[in-house]
Amino acid sequence: MKKESRYGEVSKQLRTGYLHYTTKSLVQVLEKFCESPVGASARVMLVLPEGRNPLQKEFNIREIKLIENQIIGATEKYRCVITVE
């Protein structure tokens, strides 16, 4: 028999869905990007969640990654993408 959480499935997702970044861990991630020339010159882009409340002004960082730029005609080759939730 499966035990049901007090708050249902949403509670499980919130506990396991994201990492809590501290200022120290955030700086460590960005310093790793800066070790390579492409990471150091990458533009930064913030990705907001779809369907968010327009009154929401504060977000938790979910993921930080360096991806190849898919924008045609852009001068930079990579982007540092910060996804929030």
PDB file with one MODEL, atoms N, CA, C and O in Angstrom:
MODEL        1
ATOM      1  N   MET A   1       0.837  -1.174   0.000  1.00  0.00           N
ATOM      2  CA  MET A   1       0.000   0.000   0.000  1.00  0.00           C
ATOM      3  C   MET A   1       0.887   1.244   0.000  1.00  0.00           C
ATOM      4  O   MET A   1       1.801   1.367   0.815  1.00  0.00           O
ATOM      5  N   LYS A   2       0.608   2.159  -0.919  1.00  0.00           N
ATOM      6  CA  LYS A   2       1.379   3.391  -1.063  1.00  0.00           C
ATOM      7  C   LYS A   2       0.866   4.443  -0.088  1.00  0.00           C
ATOM      8  O   LYS A   2      -0.333   4.719  -0.038  1.00  0.00           O
ATOM      9  N   LYS A   3       1.776   5.029   0.688  1.00  0.00           N
ATOM     10  CA  LYS A   3       1.400   6.062   1.645  1.00  0.00           C
ATOM     11  C   LYS A   3       1.258   7.396   0.923  1.00  0.00           C
ATOM     12  O   LYS A   3       2.169   7.817   0.210  1.00  0.00           O
ATOM     13  N   GLU A   4       0.142   8.050   1.099  1.00  0.00           N
ATOM     14  CA  GLU A   4      -0.137   9.333   0.454  1.00  0.00           C
ATOM     15  C   GLU A   4       0.430  10.471   1.303  1.00  0.00           C
ATOM     16  O   GLU A   4       0.233  10.504   2.517  1.00  0.00           O
ATOM     17  N   SER A   5       1.124  11.389   0.664  1.00  0.00           N
ATOM     18  CA  SER A   5       1.661  12.558   1.362  1.00  0.00           C
ATOM     19  C   SER A   5       0.515  13.458   1.811  1.00  0.00           C
ATOM     20  O   SER A   5      -0.553  13.473   1.199  1.00  0.00           O
ATOM     21  N   ARG A   6       0.749  14.197   2.873  1.00  0.00           N
ATOM     22  CA  ARG A   6      -0.267  15.101   3.406  1.00  0.00           C
ATOM     23  C   ARG A   6      -0.707  16.129   2.364  1.00  0.00           C
ATOM     24  O   ARG A   6      -1.879  16.504   2.314  1.00  0.00           O
ATOM     25  N   TYR A   7       0.233  16.582   1.533  1.00  0.00           N
ATOM     26  CA  TYR A   7      -0.066  17.613   0.536  1.00  0.00           C
ATOM     27  C   TYR A   7      -0.181  17.051  -0.876  1.00  0.00           C
ATOM     28  O   TYR A   7      -0.290  17.815  -1.835  1.00  0.00           O
ATOM     29  N   GLY A   8      -0.158  15.749  -1.019  1.00  0.00           N
ATOM     30  CA  GLY A   8      -0.323  15.123  -2.323  1.00  0.00           C
ATOM     31  C   GLY A   8       0.959  15.119  -3.135  1.00  0.00           C
ATOM     32  O   GLY A   8       2.052  15.275  -2.591  1.00  0.00           O
ATOM     33  N   GLU A   9       0.819  14.942  -4.428  1.00  0.00           N
ATOM     34  CA  GLU A   9       1.948  14.805  -5.348  1.00  0.00           C
ATOM     35  C   GLU A   9       2.771  16.080  -5.446  1.00  0.00           C
ATOM     36  O   GLU A   9       3.981  16.006  -5.658  1.00  0.00           O
ATOM     37  N   VAL A  10       2.152  17.250  -5.299  1.00  0.00           N
ATOM     38  CA  VAL A  10       2.862  18.520  -5.401  1.00  0.00           C
ATOM     39  C   VAL A  10       3.959  18.620  -4.347  1.00  0.00           C
ATOM     40  O   VAL A  10       5.052  19.111  -4.630  1.00  0.00           O
ATOM     41  N   SER A  11       3.677  18.161  -3.147  1.00  0.00           N
ATOM     42  CA  SER A  11       4.656  18.214  -2.066  1.00  0.00           C
ATOM     43  C   SER A  11       5.915  17.435  -2.431  1.00  0.00           C
ATOM     44  O   SER A  11       7.026  17.896  -2.170  1.00  0.00           O
ATOM     45  N   LYS A  12       5.753  16.277  -3.023  1.00  0.00           N
ATOM     46  CA  LYS A  12       6.893  15.452  -3.432  1.00  0.00           C
ATOM     47  C   LYS A  12       7.729  16.186  -4.474  1.00  0.00           C
ATOM     48  O   LYS A  12       8.957  16.166  -4.396  1.00  0.00           O
ATOM     49  N   GLN A  13       7.097  16.829  -5.441  1.00  0.00           N
ATOM     50  CA  GLN A  13       7.811  17.552  -6.482  1.00  0.00           C
ATOM     51  C   GLN A  13       8.595  18.724  -5.898  1.00  0.00           C
ATOM     52  O   GLN A  13       9.713  18.994  -6.337  1.00  0.00           O
ATOM     53  N   LEU A  14       8.034  19.416  -4.929  1.00  0.00           N
ATOM     54  CA  LEU A  14       8.710  20.563  -4.343  1.00  0.00           C
ATOM     55  C   LEU A  14       9.941  20.140  -3.552  1.00  0.00           C
ATOM     56  O   LEU A  14      10.939  20.862  -3.541  1.00  0.00           O
ATOM     57  N   ARG A  15       9.894  19.014  -2.907  1.00  0.00           N
ATOM     58  CA  ARG A  15      11.030  18.559  -2.117  1.00  0.00           C
ATOM     59  C   ARG A  15      12.176  18.087  -2.997  1.00  0.00           C
ATOM     60  O   ARG A  15      13.338  18.235  -2.619  1.00  0.00           O
ATOM     61  N   THR A  16      11.877  17.524  -4.157  1.00  0.00           N
ATOM     62  CA  THR A  16      12.923  16.925  -4.975  1.00  0.00           C
ATOM     63  C   THR A  16      13.182  17.670  -6.275  1.00  0.00           C
ATOM     64  O   THR A  16      14.085  17.292  -7.021  1.00  0.00           O
ATOM     65  N   GLY A  17      12.421  18.714  -6.569  1.00  0.00           N
ATOM     66  CA  GLY A  17      12.476  19.330  -7.881  1.00  0.00           C
ATOM     67  C   GLY A  17      13.571  20.344  -8.108  1.00  0.00           C
ATOM     68  O   GLY A  17      13.916  20.599  -9.262  1.00  0.00           O
ATOM     69  N   TYR A  18      14.141  20.941  -7.069  1.00  0.00           N
ATOM     70  CA  TYR A  18      15.135  21.976  -7.316  1.00  0.00           C
ATOM     71  C   TYR A  18      16.213  21.969  -6.256  1.00  0.00           C
ATOM     72  O   TYR A  18      16.040  21.427  -5.164  1.00  0.00           O
ATOM     73  N   LEU A  19      17.313  22.576  -6.599  1.00  0.00           N
ATOM     74  CA  LEU A  19      18.461  22.697  -5.723  1.00  0.00           C
ATOM     75  C   LEU A  19      18.444  24.083  -5.095  1.00  0.00           C
ATOM     76  O   LEU A  19      18.136  25.061  -5.776  1.00  0.00           O
ATOM     77  N   HIS A  20      18.764  24.185  -3.834  1.00  0.00           N
ATOM     78  CA  HIS A  20      18.830  25.497  -3.182  1.00  0.00           C
ATOM     79  C   HIS A  20      20.226  26.072  -3.391  1.00  0.00           C
ATOM     80  O   HIS A  20      21.190  25.600  -2.789  1.00  0.00           O
ATOM     81  N   TYR A  21      20.336  27.080  -4.233  1.00  0.00           N
ATOM     82  CA  TYR A  21      21.618  27.724  -4.468  1.00  0.00           C
ATOM     83  C   TYR A  21      21.915  28.712  -3.352  1.00  0.00           C
ATOM     84  O   TYR A  21      21.045  29.473  -2.928  1.00  0.00           O
ATOM     85  N   THR A  22      23.152  28.687  -2.884  1.00  0.00           N
ATOM     86  CA  THR A  22      23.639  29.713  -1.972  1.00  0.00           C
ATOM     87  C   THR A  22      24.495  30.657  -2.809  1.00  0.00           C
ATOM     88  O   THR A  22      24.808  30.352  -3.960  1.00  0.00           O
ATOM     89  N   THR A  23      24.873  31.790  -2.247  1.00  0.00           N
ATOM     90  CA  THR A  23      25.733  32.703  -3.006  1.00  0.00           C
ATOM     91  C   THR A  23      27.060  32.026  -3.342  1.00  0.00           C
ATOM     92  O   THR A  23      27.618  32.254  -4.416  1.00  0.00           O
ATOM     93  N   LYS A  24      27.564  31.202  -2.438  1.00  0.00           N
ATOM     94  CA  LYS A  24      28.826  30.511  -2.673  1.00  0.00           C
ATOM     95  C   LYS A  24      28.713  29.515  -3.832  1.00  0.00           C
ATOM     96  O   LYS A  24      29.593  29.471  -4.692  1.00  0.00           O
ATOM     97  N   SER A  25      27.639  28.717  -3.866  1.00  0.00           N
ATOM     98  CA  SER A  25      27.489  27.744  -4.951  1.00  0.00           C
ATOM     99  C   SER A  25      27.214  28.430  -6.290  1.00  0.00           C
ATOM    100  O   SER A  25      27.659  27.947  -7.331  1.00  0.00           O
ATOM    101  N   LEU A  26      26.489  29.546  -6.275  1.00  0.00           N
ATOM    102  CA  LEU A  26      26.232  30.301  -7.503  1.00  0.00           C
ATOM    103  C   LEU A  26      27.536  30.834  -8.086  1.00  0.00           C
ATOM    104  O   LEU A  26      27.773  30.724  -9.289  1.00  0.00           O
ATOM    105  N   VAL A  27      28.376  31.408  -7.239  1.00  0.00           N
ATOM    106  CA  VAL A  27      29.664  31.939  -7.693  1.00  0.00           C
ATOM    107  C   VAL A  27      30.555  30.808  -8.212  1.00  0.00           C
ATOM    108  O   VAL A  27      31.272  30.999  -9.193  1.00  0.00           O
ATOM    109  N   GLN A  28      30.524  29.643  -7.577  1.00  0.00           N
ATOM    110  CA  GLN A  28      31.323  28.504  -8.033  1.00  0.00           C
ATOM    111  C   GLN A  28      30.916  28.075  -9.440  1.00  0.00           C
ATOM    112  O   GLN A  28      31.772  27.791 -10.278  1.00  0.00           O
ATOM    113  N   VAL A  29      29.623  28.029  -9.696  1.00  0.00           N
ATOM    114  CA  VAL A  29      29.141  27.648 -11.033  1.00  0.00           C
ATOM    115  C   VAL A  29      29.597  28.667 -12.067  1.00  0.00           C
ATOM    116  O   VAL A  29      30.098  28.289 -13.127  1.00  0.00           O
ATOM    117  N   LEU A  30      29.433  29.951 -11.776  1.00  0.00           N
ATOM    118  CA  LEU A  30      29.822  30.989 -12.725  1.00  0.00           C
ATOM    119  C   LEU A  30      31.337  31.035 -12.933  1.00  0.00           C
ATOM    120  O   LEU A  30      31.795  31.321 -14.040  1.00  0.00           O
ATOM    121  N   GLU A  31      32.124  30.758 -11.884  1.00  0.00           N
ATOM    122  CA  GLU A  31      33.575  30.708 -12.038  1.00  0.00           C
ATOM    123  C   GLU A  31      33.990  29.554 -12.954  1.00  0.00           C
ATOM    124  O   GLU A  31      34.932  29.694 -13.734  1.00  0.00           O
ATOM    125  N   LYS A  32      33.298  28.421 -12.867  1.00  0.00           N
ATOM    126  CA  LYS A  32      33.583  27.287 -13.765  1.00  0.00           C
ATOM    127  C   LYS A  32      33.340  27.690 -15.216  1.00  0.00           C
ATOM    128  O   LYS A  32      34.119  27.330 -16.099  1.00  0.00           O
ATOM    129  N   PHE A  33      32.262  28.434 -15.468  1.00  0.00           N
ATOM    130  CA  PHE A  33      31.994  28.903 -16.824  1.00  0.00           C
ATOM    131  C   PHE A  33      33.104  29.834 -17.307  1.00  0.00           C
ATOM    132  O   PHE A  33      33.489  29.789 -18.475  1.00  0.00           O
ATOM    133  N   CYS A  34      33.617  30.674 -16.416  1.00  0.00           N
ATOM    134  CA  CYS A  34      34.636  31.657 -16.785  1.00  0.00           C
ATOM    135  C   CYS A  34      36.004  31.040 -17.044  1.00  0.00           C
ATOM    136  O   CYS A  34      36.886  31.717 -17.571  1.00  0.00           O
ATOM    137  N   GLU A  35      36.202  29.780 -16.688  1.00  0.00           N
ATOM    138  CA  GLU A  35      37.485  29.118 -16.940  1.00  0.00           C
ATOM    139  C   GLU A  35      37.724  28.874 -18.424  1.00  0.00           C
ATOM    140  O   GLU A  35      38.873  28.760 -18.852  1.00  0.00           O
ATOM    141  N   SER A  36      36.662  28.792 -19.211  1.00  0.00           N
ATOM    142  CA  SER A  36      36.824  28.606 -20.654  1.00  0.00           C
ATOM    143  C   SER A  36      36.539  29.924 -21.368  1.00  0.00           C
ATOM    144  O   SER A  36      35.719  30.714 -20.899  1.00  0.00           O
ATOM    145  N   PRO A  37      37.206  30.169 -22.498  1.00  0.00           N
ATOM    146  CA  PRO A  37      36.980  31.430 -23.224  1.00  0.00           C
ATOM    147  C   PRO A  37      35.534  31.592 -23.705  1.00  0.00           C
ATOM    148  O   PRO A  37      34.990  32.695 -23.671  1.00  0.00           O
ATOM    149  N   VAL A  38      34.908  30.488 -24.154  1.00  0.00           N
ATOM    150  CA  VAL A  38      33.524  30.605 -24.631  1.00  0.00           C
ATOM    151  C   VAL A  38      32.565  30.878 -23.488  1.00  0.00           C
ATOM    152  O   VAL A  38      31.589  31.608 -23.664  1.00  0.00           O
ATOM    153  N   GLY A  39      32.823  30.306 -22.322  1.00  0.00           N
ATOM    154  CA  GLY A  39      31.969  30.549 -21.167  1.00  0.00           C
ATOM    155  C   GLY A  39      32.127  31.950 -20.616  1.00  0.00           C
ATOM    156  O   GLY A  39      31.161  32.557 -20.153  1.00  0.00           O
ATOM    157  N   ALA A  40      33.354  32.468 -20.665  1.00  0.00           N
ATOM    158  CA  ALA A  40      33.626  33.805 -20.140  1.00  0.00           C
ATOM    159  C   ALA A  40      32.978  34.894 -20.991  1.00  0.00           C
ATOM    160  O   ALA A  40      32.618  35.952 -20.474  1.00  0.00           O
ATOM    161  N   SER A  41      32.828  34.642 -22.290  1.00  0.00           N
ATOM    162  CA  SER A  41      32.251  35.657 -23.171  1.00  0.00           C
ATOM    163  C   SER A  41      30.777  35.404 -23.484  1.00  0.00           C
ATOM    164  O   SER A  41      30.198  36.093 -24.324  1.00  0.00           O
ATOM    165  N   ALA A  42      30.166  34.426 -22.822  1.00  0.00           N
ATOM    166  CA  ALA A  42      28.761  34.097 -23.089  1.00  0.00           C
ATOM    167  C   ALA A  42      27.833  35.164 -22.533  1.00  0.00           C
ATOM    168  O   ALA A  42      28.089  35.743 -21.477  1.00  0.00           O
ATOM    169  N   ARG A  43      26.762  35.412 -23.254  1.00  0.00           N
ATOM    170  CA  ARG A  43      25.724  36.323 -22.769  1.00  0.00           C
ATOM    171  C   ARG A  43      24.867  35.566 -21.756  1.00  0.00           C
ATOM    172  O   ARG A  43      24.774  34.340 -21.808  1.00  0.00           O
ATOM    173  N   VAL A  44      24.247  36.296 -20.840  1.00  0.00           N
ATOM    174  CA  VAL A  44      23.421  35.687 -19.805  1.00  0.00           C
ATOM    175  C   VAL A  44      21.952  35.893 -20.157  1.00  0.00           C
ATOM    176  O   VAL A  44      21.543  36.985 -20.552  1.00  0.00           O
ATOM    177  N   MET A  45      21.160  34.820 -20.009  1.00  0.00           N
ATOM    178  CA  MET A  45      19.737  34.869 -20.307  1.00  0.00           C
ATOM    179  C   MET A  45      18.972  34.249 -19.136  1.00  0.00           C
ATOM    180  O   MET A  45      19.368  33.204 -18.619  1.00  0.00           O
ATOM    181  N   LEU A  46      17.886  34.884 -18.722  1.00  0.00           N
ATOM    182  CA  LEU A  46      17.049  34.396 -17.638  1.00  0.00           C
ATOM    183  C   LEU A  46      15.764  33.841 -18.238  1.00  0.00           C
ATOM    184  O   LEU A  46      15.097  34.521 -19.017  1.00  0.00           O
ATOM    185  N   VAL A  47      15.413  32.604 -17.877  1.00  0.00           N
ATOM    186  CA  VAL A  47      14.204  31.964 -18.386  1.00  0.00           C
ATOM    187  C   VAL A  47      13.194  31.866 -17.246  1.00  0.00           C
ATOM    188  O   VAL A  47      13.427  31.188 -16.246  1.00  0.00           O
ATOM    189  N   LEU A  48      12.066  32.557 -17.417  1.00  0.00           N
ATOM    190  CA  LEU A  48      10.999  32.556 -16.415  1.00  0.00           C
ATOM    191  C   LEU A  48      10.035  31.407 -16.681  1.00  0.00           C
ATOM    192  O   LEU A  48       9.914  30.964 -17.823  1.00  0.00           O
ATOM    193  N   PRO A  49       9.348  30.914 -15.656  1.00  0.00           N
ATOM    194  CA  PRO A  49       8.407  29.809 -15.856  1.00  0.00           C
ATOM    195  C   PRO A  49       7.181  30.250 -16.654  1.00  0.00           C
ATOM    196  O   PRO A  49       6.733  31.392 -16.549  1.00  0.00           O
ATOM    197  N   GLU A  50       6.645  29.325 -17.454  1.00  0.00           N
ATOM    198  CA  GLU A  50       5.433  29.610 -18.219  1.00  0.00           C
ATOM    199  C   GLU A  50       4.235  29.641 -17.278  1.00  0.00           C
ATOM    200  O   GLU A  50       4.182  28.889 -16.305  1.00  0.00           O
ATOM    201  N   GLY A  51       3.287  30.502 -17.570  1.00  0.00           N
ATOM    202  CA  GLY A  51       2.060  30.571 -16.792  1.00  0.00           C
ATOM    203  C   GLY A  51       2.234  31.135 -15.395  1.00  0.00           C
ATOM    204  O   GLY A  51       1.402  30.896 -14.521  1.00  0.00           O
ATOM    205  N   ARG A  52       3.290  31.866 -15.180  1.00  0.00           N
ATOM    206  CA  ARG A  52       3.534  32.408 -13.840  1.00  0.00           C
ATOM    207  C   ARG A  52       2.557  33.540 -13.542  1.00  0.00           C
ATOM    208  O   ARG A  52       2.016  34.175 -14.447  1.00  0.00           O
ATOM    209  N   ASN A  53       2.350  33.769 -12.270  1.00  0.00           N
ATOM    210  CA  ASN A  53       1.515  34.872 -11.825  1.00  0.00           C
ATOM    211  C   ASN A  53       2.243  36.182 -12.139  1.00  0.00           C
ATOM    212  O   ASN A  53       3.398  36.332 -11.740  1.00  0.00           O
ATOM    213  N   PRO A  54       1.622  37.126 -12.830  1.00  0.00           N
ATOM    214  CA  PRO A  54       2.299  38.383 -13.166  1.00  0.00           C
ATOM    215  C   PRO A  54       2.741  39.190 -11.949  1.00  0.00           C
ATOM    216  O   PRO A  54       3.596  40.068 -12.067  1.00  0.00           O
ATOM    217  N   LEU A  55       2.167  38.903 -10.786  1.00  0.00           N
ATOM    218  CA  LEU A  55       2.548  39.620  -9.571  1.00  0.00           C
ATOM    219  C   LEU A  55       3.775  39.005  -8.902  1.00  0.00           C
ATOM    220  O   LEU A  55       4.351  39.597  -7.989  1.00  0.00           O
ATOM    221  N   GLN A  56       4.174  37.819  -9.358  1.00  0.00           N
ATOM    222  CA  GLN A  56       5.337  37.152  -8.765  1.00  0.00           C
ATOM    223  C   GLN A  56       6.611  37.862  -9.204  1.00  0.00           C
ATOM    224  O   GLN A  56       6.875  38.000 -10.398  1.00  0.00           O
ATOM    225  N   LYS A  57       7.398  38.312  -8.232  1.00  0.00           N
ATOM    226  CA  LYS A  57       8.618  39.064  -8.507  1.00  0.00           C
ATOM    227  C   LYS A  57       9.876  38.338  -8.072  1.00  0.00           C
ATOM    228  O   LYS A  57      10.969  38.706  -8.502  1.00  0.00           O
ATOM    229  N   GLU A  58       9.760  37.318  -7.232  1.00  0.00           N
ATOM    230  CA  GLU A  58      10.919  36.607  -6.710  1.00  0.00           C
ATOM    231  C   GLU A  58      10.853  35.145  -7.137  1.00  0.00           C
ATOM    232  O   GLU A  58       9.782  34.538  -7.143  1.00  0.00           O
ATOM    233  N   PHE A  59      12.009  34.584  -7.493  1.00  0.00           N
ATOM    234  CA  PHE A  59      12.069  33.222  -8.006  1.00  0.00           C
ATOM    235  C   PHE A  59      13.256  32.482  -7.400  1.00  0.00           C
ATOM    236  O   PHE A  59      14.242  33.104  -7.003  1.00  0.00           O
ATOM    237  N   ASN A  60      13.163  31.162  -7.330  1.00  0.00           N
ATOM    238  CA  ASN A  60      14.286  30.316  -6.960  1.00  0.00           C
ATOM    239  C   ASN A  60      14.998  29.888  -8.236  1.00  0.00           C
ATOM    240  O   ASN A  60      14.352  29.626  -9.250  1.00  0.00           O
ATOM    241  N   ILE A  61      16.321  29.816  -8.190  1.00  0.00           N
ATOM    242  CA  ILE A  61      17.079  29.339  -9.342  1.00  0.00           C
ATOM    243  C   ILE A  61      16.938  27.826  -9.405  1.00  0.00           C
ATOM    244  O   ILE A  61      17.228  27.131  -8.431  1.00  0.00           O
ATOM    245  N   ARG A  62      16.497  27.316 -10.542  1.00  0.00           N
ATOM    246  CA  ARG A  62      16.345  25.874 -10.723  1.00  0.00           C
ATOM    247  C   ARG A  62      17.562  25.266 -11.395  1.00  0.00           C
ATOM    248  O   ARG A  62      17.997  24.175 -11.028  1.00  0.00           O
ATOM    249  N   GLU A  63      18.117  25.971 -12.387  1.00  0.00           N
ATOM    250  CA  GLU A  63      19.203  25.389 -13.172  1.00  0.00           C
ATOM    251  C   GLU A  63      20.032  26.490 -13.808  1.00  0.00           C
ATOM    252  O   GLU A  63      19.511  27.536 -14.195  1.00  0.00           O
ATOM    253  N   ILE A  64      21.330  26.241 -13.909  1.00  0.00           N
ATOM    254  CA  ILE A  64      22.232  27.144 -14.615  1.00  0.00           C
ATOM    255  C   ILE A  64      23.026  26.283 -15.587  1.00  0.00           C
ATOM    256  O   ILE A  64      23.652  25.304 -15.182  1.00  0.00           O
ATOM    257  N   LYS A  65      23.005  26.639 -16.858  1.00  0.00           N
ATOM    258  CA  LYS A  65      23.743  25.834 -17.821  1.00  0.00           C
ATOM    259  C   LYS A  65      24.288  26.703 -18.942  1.00  0.00           C
ATOM    260  O   LYS A  65      23.784  27.795 -19.205  1.00  0.00           O
ATOM    261  N   LEU A  66      25.313  26.204 -19.587  1.00  0.00           N
ATOM    262  CA  LEU A  66      25.926  26.876 -20.721  1.00  0.00           C
ATOM    263  C   LEU A  66      25.478  26.140 -21.977  1.00  0.00           C
ATOM    264  O   LEU A  66      25.750  24.949 -22.128  1.00  0.00           O
ATOM    265  N   ILE A  67      24.791  26.842 -22.881  1.00  0.00           N
ATOM    266  CA  ILE A  67      24.284  26.192 -24.086  1.00  0.00           C
ATOM    267  C   ILE A  67      24.771  26.936 -25.326  1.00  0.00           C
ATOM    268  O   ILE A  67      25.130  28.112 -25.266  1.00  0.00           O
ATOM    269  N   GLU A  68      24.774  26.227 -26.443  1.00  0.00           N
ATOM    270  CA  GLU A  68      25.146  26.843 -27.710  1.00  0.00           C
ATOM    271  C   GLU A  68      24.030  27.781 -28.148  1.00  0.00           C
ATOM    272  O   GLU A  68      22.853  27.437 -28.034  1.00  0.00           O
ATOM    273  N   ASN A  69      24.380  28.948 -28.642  1.00  0.00           N
ATOM    274  CA  ASN A  69      23.403  29.951 -29.059  1.00  0.00           C
ATOM    275  C   ASN A  69      22.732  29.516 -30.353  1.00  0.00           C
ATOM    276  O   ASN A  69      23.408  29.222 -31.339  1.00  0.00           O
ATOM    277  N   GLN A  70      21.408  29.475 -30.351  1.00  0.00           N
ATOM    278  CA  GLN A  70      20.640  29.056 -31.524  1.00  0.00           C
ATOM    279  C   GLN A  70      20.065  30.240 -32.306  1.00  0.00           C
ATOM    280  O   GLN A  70      19.355  30.049 -33.293  1.00  0.00           O
ATOM    281  N   ILE A  71      20.372  31.459 -31.863  1.00  0.00           N
ATOM    282  CA  ILE A  71      19.842  32.653 -32.524  1.00  0.00           C
ATOM    283  C   ILE A  71      20.674  32.947 -33.764  1.00  0.00           C
ATOM    284  O   ILE A  71      21.888  33.126 -33.671  1.00  0.00           O
ATOM    285  N   ILE A  72      20.029  32.997 -34.918  1.00  0.00           N
ATOM    286  CA  ILE A  72      20.718  33.231 -36.190  1.00  0.00           C
ATOM    287  C   ILE A  72      21.238  34.664 -36.230  1.00  0.00           C
ATOM    288  O   ILE A  72      20.503  35.606 -35.934  1.00  0.00           O
ATOM    289  N   GLY A  73      22.501  34.823 -36.596  1.00  0.00           N
ATOM    290  CA  GLY A  73      23.105  36.135 -36.722  1.00  0.00           C
ATOM    291  C   GLY A  73      23.673  36.699 -35.433  1.00  0.00           C
ATOM    292  O   GLY A  73      24.176  37.822 -35.427  1.00  0.00           O
ATOM    293  N   ALA A  74      23.608  35.955 -34.350  1.00  0.00           N
ATOM    294  CA  ALA A  74      24.141  36.443 -33.071  1.00  0.00           C
ATOM    295  C   ALA A  74      25.667  36.379 -33.095  1.00  0.00           C
ATOM    296  O   ALA A  74      26.249  35.475 -33.693  1.00  0.00           O
ATOM    297  N   THR A  75      26.305  37.346 -32.442  1.00  0.00           N
ATOM    298  CA  THR A  75      27.768  37.387 -32.437  1.00  0.00           C
ATOM    299  C   THR A  75      28.371  36.416 -31.424  1.00  0.00           C
ATOM    300  O   THR A  75      29.461  35.891 -31.651  1.00  0.00           O
ATOM    301  N   GLU A  76      27.674  36.168 -30.304  1.00  0.00           N
ATOM    302  CA  GLU A  76      28.209  35.246 -29.305  1.00  0.00           C
ATOM    303  C   GLU A  76      27.817  33.811 -29.654  1.00  0.00           C
ATOM    304  O   GLU A  76      26.735  33.565 -30.188  1.00  0.00           O
ATOM    305  N   LYS A  77      28.697  32.879 -29.349  1.00  0.00           N
ATOM    306  CA  LYS A  77      28.485  31.482 -29.703  1.00  0.00           C
ATOM    307  C   LYS A  77      27.720  30.719 -28.613  1.00  0.00           C
ATOM    308  O   LYS A  77      26.999  29.767 -28.911  1.00  0.00           O
ATOM    309  N   TYR A  78      27.881  31.140 -27.349  1.00  0.00           N
ATOM    310  CA  TYR A  78      27.226  30.424 -26.237  1.00  0.00           C
ATOM    311  C   TYR A  78      26.451  31.391 -25.357  1.00  0.00           C
ATOM    312  O   TYR A  78      26.700  32.596 -25.368  1.00  0.00           O
ATOM    313  N   ARG A  79      25.501  30.843 -24.587  1.00  0.00           N
ATOM    314  CA  ARG A  79      24.715  31.615 -23.635  1.00  0.00           C
ATOM    315  C   ARG A  79      24.705  30.896 -22.298  1.00  0.00           C
ATOM    316  O   ARG A  79      24.640  29.669 -22.233  1.00  0.00           O
ATOM    317  N   CYS A  80      24.769  31.671 -21.252  1.00  0.00           N
ATOM    318  CA  CYS A  80      24.606  31.152 -19.892  1.00  0.00           C
ATOM    319  C   CYS A  80      23.122  31.322 -19.586  1.00  0.00           C
ATOM    320  O   CYS A  80      22.631  32.445 -19.469  1.00  0.00           O
ATOM    321  N   VAL A  81      22.417  30.215 -19.459  1.00  0.00           N
ATOM    322  CA  VAL A  81      20.968  30.249 -19.253  1.00  0.00           C
ATOM    323  C   VAL A  81      20.656  29.916 -17.795  1.00  0.00           C
ATOM    324  O   VAL A  81      21.028  28.858 -17.290  1.00  0.00           O
ATOM    325  N   ILE A  82      19.967  30.839 -17.134  1.00  0.00           N
ATOM    326  CA  ILE A  82      19.537  30.639 -15.753  1.00  0.00           C
ATOM    327  C   ILE A  82      18.023  30.429 -15.786  1.00  0.00           C
ATOM    328  O   ILE A  82      17.265  31.332 -16.139  1.00  0.00           O
ATOM    329  N   THR A  83      17.600  29.223 -15.413  1.00  0.00           N
ATOM    330  CA  THR A  83      16.188  28.882 -15.389  1.00  0.00           C
ATOM    331  C   THR A  83      15.691  29.014 -13.958  1.00  0.00           C
ATOM    332  O   THR A  83      16.299  28.478 -13.031  1.00  0.00           O
ATOM    333  N   VAL A  84      14.588  29.726 -13.780  1.00  0.00           N
ATOM    334  CA  VAL A  84      14.033  29.944 -12.447  1.00  0.00           C
ATOM    335  C   VAL A  84      12.652  29.324 -12.351  1.00  0.00           C
ATOM    336  O   VAL A  84      12.013  29.009 -13.355  1.00  0.00           O
ATOM    337  N   GLU A  85      12.206  29.158 -11.098  1.00  0.00           N
ATOM    338  CA  GLU A  85      10.854  28.630 -10.871  1.00  0.00           C
ATOM    339  C   GLU A  85      10.201  29.356  -9.728  1.00  0.00           C
ATOM    340  O   GLU A  85       9.059  29.057  -9.380  1.00  0.00           O
TER     341      GLU A  85
ENDMDL
END
